[in-house]
Structure formats: C-alpha cells, structure tokens
C-alpha cells in the first residue's frame, strides 16, 4: 500500500473493488453507461425510427403495426452502438504534491483517476488519459482491464513526483478537445488554483457535447486552517504565517478557499458536475456524480 506521499500501482489496482457492483444510471445522451448510442443509423440493437420500405431492406425488420395502420410497408431502423470514450485529464501542477492529512493531494488524484478508470472499464468504455504536456503523448484509448491498467501506470508516473515539464491544465484541455467525440465522458483531476486560472466559458463549450466531471483536490489545512501561526520552509529558511491575523487569514482564504467556492458555485451553471475531494476523503466518494442528470446550463 501507499505511504501517502507517492501512489503505488498495487493500491490503484486494489481500488477496483471499490467500484465493483456500483452501476451508474442509464440516462440518455449524457451519463449513459456501457454502450453509448451513435447518431449513425444502422442495424444495431436500439430502435431509432421507422420509414417506408425500400427495395433491398431486410424483411425481418418490417414494422408490421405501422404497415397495417398506413397500408404502406414500413421498415424499422436501429441506432448503431459504439463504445463511449472516458478521458481522464490529470493536472500535474506543483501545488498538488503536498498534503497534511492521510495522503498528498497528488496521491488522492492518482487514486481518483484509478477509480474513474475502473468505473469506465466496468461500463464497457474505452479509457484514455493525458496531462498538460507539449511533449508527452496521451495514453491511447483501450477498453477493459488492459485500458484501465495503462491509465493506472500513467497515474503512478505522473503523481510520484512533479513532471519536469508541466504546460498547465489549459493545454491539457486543448488536447482533450481534439480527442473527444460527442457523448464522451471527461473527468478532470485538478488543483482548484488551476481551475481559477481558466475562463469559465471553456467549461460550457466542453459540457455542451460531453459529460464533464471535475474533481477539486484539496487538503484540510487549505480549507480549514488553524487560527494560529503556521511554520513553513522556503529555500531552506523557516517562515511563520500567523493566521490569527485578519489580513493574513484573508490572503489565505483568497488563495485556497475562494477558488474552491467559486468552482463549486459556477461550474454547475456551465453544465459541469463538480466535487471537492479532500485528501482524507474516500477516493471513490465522488462516484455518485456518474450518471446523474446534468445541471441546467445558464
């Protein structure tokens, strides 16, 4: 198991048990589980509509009720099925590699990403992952345990230590937009400060065609700091920040608490499901977000 400072592949694999037996609801275009419906018309399993019979249509698909009612032969059309893509976007900002309770935020991000990967494998999705990098290619989509394990391996690599090159969450979302197809599921693991640096309109564009879930990685000392002096080390020097002083406490609030509050308030208005995930919370506690009805878009 992990020491809470770096993630281990063994603990990420073990999280499969936390997902087993939990099914997300089947909910139309956004939030479907398993096979997602394609807009293409074909000879699949899901009935789409009926039209007048044309020469060459399969006689086994004749709509006998409509044919009898109209006096003209009609045939049934079915929606072709395809695998949905679940894309996990991993923020690798340096501020994530820190924690005071149970585990680092980076380890919680890796664990939440593993839960997302196992949930996608359970639901029959293809699974991919990427981070904000100008050099590293995304983890290519694959389904089943093989696809999940590829993502788990990436989570361990990305969250063991800050990558040498991090281009930011904005670059990661640019890459994601090129990979996603309508009906995909996008799960973003991020520091609240990274969200605060992005314009709100980006989320509305993503949520228009995809199911978007954002998990805000937090630590208890960030959201509920003590009313006392906190010691820090910077460049080998000891620094004390007295949070009993109103001005210092306000600066702390603006830096750590306000970005979480703004994201929780504003992102649902853009059609995004969002949850703060503390380092001491169960890594699978966000699973109820899957398959929930989307918030109304303003």
C-alpha positions in Angstrom: 0.0 0.0 0.0 1.0 3.7 -0.4 2.7 5.7 2.3 0.5 8.6 1.3 3.4 10.5 -0.3 3.6 8.6 -3.6 1.0 6.4 -5.2 1.6 2.7 -5.7 0.3 0.5 -8.5 -0.8 -2.0 -6.0 -3.2 0.4 -4.2 -4.6 1.7 -7.5 -5.3 -1.9 -8.7 -7.0 -2.6 -5.3 -9.4 0.3 -5.9 -11.2 -1.9 -8.4 -13.1 -3.5 -5.5 -14.5 -0.1 -4.5 -16.1 0.2 -8.0 -17.4 -3.3 -8.4 -21.1 -3.7 -8.0 -21.8 0.1 -8.3 -23.6 0.8 -11.6 -24.3 4.2 -12.9 -27.8 5.0 -14.1 -28.6 4.9 -17.8 -29.6 8.4 -18.7 -30.0 9.4 -22.4 -27.3 11.3 -24.3 -25.2 12.3 -21.3 -24.5 9.9 -18.5 -25.1 6.6 -20.3 -23.3 3.6 -19.1 -21.9 0.8 -21.2 -22.5 1.1 -24.9 -23.2 4.7 -26.0 -25.6 5.4 -28.8 -24.2 6.6 -32.1 -26.1 9.2 -34.2 -25.5 6.9 -37.2 -28.4 4.8 -38.4 -27.6 1.1 -38.8 -28.6 -2.4 -37.9 -27.8 -2.2 -34.2 -29.8 -3.2 -31.1 -31.5 0.1 -30.3 -34.7 1.0 -32.2 -34.5 4.5 -33.7 -37.4 5.1 -36.1 -39.5 3.6 -38.9 -39.6 4.7 -42.6 -41.3 3.5 -45.7 -39.9 0.2 -47.0 -37.3 0.5 -49.8 -36.2 -2.3 -52.2 -33.3 -4.2 -50.5 -34.4 -3.6 -46.9 -34.3 -6.6 -44.6 -37.8 -8.1 -44.5 -37.1 -9.2 -40.9 -37.2 -5.6 -39.8 -40.6 -4.7 -41.3 -42.7 -2.6 -38.9 -45.9 -4.6 -39.1 -48.0 -2.4 -36.9 -47.2 0.8 -38.9 -47.6 -1.1 -42.1 -51.1 -2.2 -41.1 -52.1 1.2 -39.9 -50.9 3.1 -43.0 -51.4 0.5 -45.7 -47.9 1.0 -46.9 -44.9 -1.2 -46.0 -42.5 0.3 -43.4 -39.2 -0.9 -42.0 -37.6 -0.3 -38.6 -34.2 1.5 -38.3 -31.9 0.9 -35.4 -29.2 3.1 -33.9 -25.7 1.6 -34.2 -23.9 1.1 -30.9 -20.3 2.2 -30.3 -18.1 2.3 -27.2 -18.1 5.6 -25.3 -14.7 7.2 -24.6 -13.9 8.1 -21.0 -11.0 10.6 -21.0 -9.2 11.4 -17.7 -7.3 14.7 -17.6 -4.7 14.8 -14.9 -3.5 18.2 -13.7 0.2 18.0 -12.7 0.6 21.4 -11.2 3.4 21.5 -8.5 0.9 22.6 -5.8 -0.7 19.1 -5.9 2.4 17.4 -4.5 1.6 18.3 -0.9 -0.6 17.1 1.9 -1.1 17.2 5.7 -3.7 14.5 6.3 -3.8 10.8 5.2 -2.1 11.5 1.8 -0.8 14.1 -0.6 -3.2 15.7 -3.0 -1.3 14.1 -5.8 -1.9 10.7 -4.4 -5.6 11.4 -4.0 -5.6 12.5 -7.6 -4.0 9.2 -8.7 -6.5 7.2 -6.6 -9.5 9.2 -8.0 -8.1 8.6 -11.5 -7.9 4.9 -10.8 -11.5 4.8 -9.6 -12.5 6.6 -12.8 -10.6 4.1 -14.9 -12.1 1.1 -13.2 -15.6 2.6 -13.5 -15.1 3.1 -17.2 -13.8 -0.5 -17.6 -16.9 -1.7 -15.7 -19.2 0.3 -18.0 -17.6 -1.0 -21.2 -15.9 2.3 -22.2 -12.7 2.9 -23.9 -10.3 4.6 -21.5 -7.7 7.2 -22.2 -5.7 9.8 -20.1 -3.5 12.8 -20.7 -1.8 15.6 -18.8 -0.7 19.1 -19.8 2.4 18.4 -21.7 3.8 19.6 -25.0 6.0 16.5 -25.4 4.2 13.5 -23.8 1.5 11.8 -25.9 -1.8 10.8 -24.3 -2.4 7.3 -23.1 -4.2 5.8 -26.1 -7.8 4.6 -25.7 -8.3 1.0 -24.9 -11.2 -0.9 -23.2 -11.4 -3.4 -20.4 -8.7 -4.1 -17.7 -6.0 -3.5 -20.3 -7.1 0.0 -20.8 -7.6 0.6 -17.1 -4.1 -0.6 -16.3 -2.5 1.6 -18.9 -4.1 4.6 -17.2 -3.1 3.4 -13.7 0.5 3.1 -14.8 0.3 6.7 -16.1 -1.2 7.9 -12.8 1.8 6.4 -10.9 4.3 8.0 -13.2 2.6 11.4 -13.2 1.9 11.6 -9.5 5.0 10.1 -7.9 6.8 13.5 -8.4 6.1 16.7 -10.3 6.9 16.1 -14.0 9.9 18.0 -15.3 7.6 19.7 -17.9 4.1 20.8 -17.0 2.3 23.0 -19.5 -0.8 23.5 -17.4 -4.4 22.5 -17.3 -5.3 24.8 -20.2 -3.0 22.9 -22.6 -4.4 19.6 -21.3 -8.0 20.7 -22.1 -6.9 21.8 -25.5 -5.5 18.3 -26.2 -8.7 16.8 -24.7 -10.9 18.8 -27.0 -9.2 17.2 -30.0 -9.7 13.7 -28.7 -13.3 13.9 -27.5 -16.3 12.9 -29.6 -19.9 13.8 -28.8 -21.2 11.8 -25.9 -17.8 11.2 -24.4 -17.2 11.4 -20.6 -14.4 13.8 -19.4 -13.1 13.5 -15.9 -10.7 16.3 -14.8 -8.5 15.8 -11.7 -7.2 19.3 -10.7 -6.0 21.7 -8.1 -8.6 24.5 -7.5 -6.0 27.1 -8.4 -5.6 25.6 -11.9 -9.4 26.0 -12.4 -9.3 29.6 -11.2 -6.8 30.5 -14.0 -9.1 29.4 -16.8 -12.1 31.3 -18.3 -15.5 29.9 -17.3 -16.7 29.7 -20.9 -14.3 26.9 -21.7 -16.4 24.6 -19.5 -19.6 25.5 -21.2 -18.2 24.5 -24.5 -17.0 21.2 -23.2 -20.2 20.4 -21.4 -22.3 21.1 -24.4 -21.4 17.8 -26.1 -19.8 15.7 -23.3 -20.4 14.6 -19.8 -17.9 16.6 -17.7 -16.9 15.9 -14.2 -14.4 18.0 -12.3 -12.7 16.8 -9.0 -11.1 19.5 -7.0 -8.2 18.1 -5.0 -8.0 19.8 -1.6 -6.2 19.4 1.8 -7.9 20.1 5.2 -5.2 22.7 6.1 -6.1 24.7 3.0 -9.9 24.8 3.5 -9.9 24.9 7.3 -6.6 26.4 8.5 -6.0 26.9 12.3 -6.2 30.3 13.9 -2.5 30.2 14.8 0.9 30.6 13.4 1.9 28.0 10.8 5.6 27.3 10.1 6.8 26.9 6.5 10.2 26.2 4.9 11.2 28.1 1.8 14.6 27.9 0.2 15.9 26.4 3.4 14.6 29.2 5.6 11.9 28.9 8.2 8.9 31.2 7.7 5.9 31.7 10.0 2.5 32.8 8.8 0.2 33.9 11.6 -3.4 33.1 10.5 -4.7 34.6 13.7 -4.2 38.0 12.0 -7.2 39.0 9.9 -5.1 40.3 6.9 -3.1 37.1 6.7 -6.2 34.9 7.1 -7.9 36.8 4.2 -4.9 36.3 2.0 -5.1 32.6 2.8 -8.8 32.5 2.1 -8.4 34.2 -1.3 -5.6 31.8 -2.2 -7.0 28.5 -1.1 -10.7 28.7 -0.1 -12.1 31.1 -2.7 -11.1 29.1 -5.8 -13.0 26.1 -4.4 -16.1 28.1 -3.5 -16.1 29.8 -6.9 -15.7 26.5 -8.8 -18.5 24.8 -6.8 -20.8 27.7 -7.4 -20.0 28.5 -11.1 -19.2 25.2 -12.8 -22.7 23.6 -12.4 -24.1 26.7 -14.2 -21.9 25.7 -17.1 -23.3 22.1 -17.2 -20.3 20.6 -15.2 -20.6 18.2 -12.3 -18.1 19.2 -9.7 -17.0 18.0 -6.2 -14.2 18.9 -3.8 -12.2 15.8 -2.9 -10.1 16.2 0.3 -7.0 14.2 0.9 -8.7 12.5 3.9 -11.9 11.5 2.0 -12.6 8.1 0.5 -11.2 8.2 -3.1 -14.4 6.7 -4.5 -16.8 9.1 -2.7 -17.3 11.1 -5.9 -18.8 8.1 -7.8 -22.4 9.2 -7.3 -21.6 12.0 -9.8 -21.6 9.4 -12.6 -24.9 9.1 -14.4 -26.6 12.0 -12.5 -28.9 14.3 -14.5 -26.9 17.2 -15.9 -27.3 20.6 -14.3 -29.2 23.2 -16.3 -26.9 25.4 -18.4 -27.4 29.1 -17.9 
